[in-house]
């Protein structure tokens, strides 16, 4: 287990995502707030008052939260580039499917680049949305490079990972995720979020460091792809090697350059988990009636391994963000 903490994070403040993001989502025909489900057995196990799971297993007709960011970003980006004919992206699964579905709704082409470690089932789900798919026989980071290289002419790159010179659309995606947190109608003491390139964690920090409620924020990532935790420990953005992990949606080697300064300043703690810990969490959430894949259940696994390091009491309320359905 890797661990990093920042005692000053709770004092950091920023500005919120635009208010029109929520209005955009609420205007969609298939918009419904996702459930915030209490799991008393986990509260008892962890010796806290409440454990609430934000269940993103069904969001806008798809099995993950990703459409919140992708669809807002596509909406905003097409206003900036109205002549776009094709949307291009790289994905570990759910983001690419969300981009492909919106492209089909808008009558645009979609081209999705996928690292070879992604399951055949996830690849076929993206193809089922009408997208052209290119398998990159390398890591997620290499797939991002291939997608960026392909986005020329009237094609538009819709990527959540940012780098110098490519930050506007990733910021739109992060802004889109704000709806998830605006739906949470309790005042938590701790919010636990998964981290891949760091975008959903950036959205959590932005939301809770721009309002009156300032809970502790814990980020969780696989031990085999701990790019954010490694960067926090190093004090600078670093790239790590990645391999196979059941937490496929978090299998990223380089943090988003947009997320990095926000996480460095405003994330209270980061922790890594092993595959077996995530799989146990999948089973325990399923027993509570919550469908979650390993990337979503990583938040429960992270809470478990970090529990003794966290300032929680028998009255504390903990919110776990479960970002995807079981696969």
Secondary structure, DSSP 8 states (H G I E B T S, - for coil): --EEE-TTGGG-------THHHHHHHTSTT-----EEE-HHHHHHHTSSEEEEEE-SSBTTBSBTHHHHHHHHHHHHHHH-TT--EEEEEESSHHHHHHHHHHHHHT-EEEEEEETTS-HHHHHHHHTTT-EEEEESS-HHHHHHHHHHH--TTEEE--S--BTTB-HHHHHHHHHHHHHHHT--S--SEEEEE-SSSHHHHHHHHHHTSSS---EEEEEEEGGG-HHHHHHHHTS--B------S-GGG--SB--HHHHHHHHHH--EEEEE-HHHHHHHHHHHHHTT----HHHHHHHHHHHHHGGGS---TT-EEEEEE-B---
